[in-house]
């Protein structure tokens, strides 16, 4: 394998790594929109209260927990 082939291979690997990192970051920042059905306090800051009718965005796991506990419902039906 010559120097040119080695450089091309490194560029391909770097591009693939960048693409993977971007897809992971996109998936990690994806939020789910919910609408509050019952008043509840924030999990981490107990001074924050969410009121009925408020629309919020949470991580998918947290949104699922709130919906299962009937504190909120999904705004868009796709979950």
PECORDA-V594332 format. One record per backbone hydrogen bond with DSSP energy under -0.5 kcal/mol. NH is the residue of the N-H (numbers start at 1). CO is the residue of the C=O. If there is no record, write none. Layout:
nh=NH co=CO
nh=NH co=CO
This chain:
nh=6 co=2
nh=7 co=3
nh=8 co=4
nh=9 co=5
nh=10 co=6
nh=11 co=7
nh=12 co=8
nh=13 co=9
nh=14 co=10
nh=15 co=11
nh=16 co=12
nh=17 co=13
nh=18 co=14
nh=19 co=15
nh=20 co=16
nh=21 co=17
nh=22 co=18
nh=23 co=19
nh=24 co=20
nh=25 co=21
nh=26 co=22
nh=27 co=23
nh=28 co=24
nh=29 co=25
nh=30 co=26
nh=30 co=27
nh=32 co=58
nh=34 co=56
nh=35 co=73
nh=36 co=54
nh=37 co=71
nh=38 co=71
nh=40 co=50
nh=42 co=45
nh=42 co=48
nh=46 co=44
nh=48 co=45
nh=49 co=47
nh=50 co=40
nh=53 co=36
nh=54 co=51
nh=56 co=34
nh=56 co=54
nh=58 co=32
nh=60 co=30
nh=63 co=59
nh=64 co=60
nh=65 co=61
nh=66 co=62
nh=67 co=63
nh=68 co=64
nh=69 co=65
nh=70 co=67
nh=71 co=66
nh=72 co=66
nh=73 co=35
nh=75 co=33
nh=76 co=33
nh=79 co=76
